[in-house]
Amino acid sequence: MERPEIYQHVIDALGRILVDKDPIRDDALITELFLDTQDFEQFFSDLQTDFGIALPLRIKSELSDLPDSADYHQMTLDGFVDVIAKEMKEKRLAKR
């Protein structure tokens, strides 16, 4: 799956969670999405199922605790798509 397809899956997953949303910008910070802990759990679950990967626990934990996360409070959606693409690449390489 190419990066544009990954990005669209991420946007679709957010769209299922965010009922009243403004258009999601490419450079939107994850903190701007106003997801609560349950929303993040659903978001991560949907993406892990869609992509067949396990997102790193540290990232999931810290993103769920935004805006208190020192490491990920400035992560953009594009940055998050990069994390997913990296995990998918590592999964493909591990299968070889």
Secondary structure, 3 states (H helix, E strand, C coil): CCHHHHHHHHHHHHHHHCCCCCCCCCCCEHHHHCCCHHHHHHHHHHHHHHHCCCCCHHHHHHHHCCCCCCCCCCCEHHHHHHHHHHHHHHHHHHHC
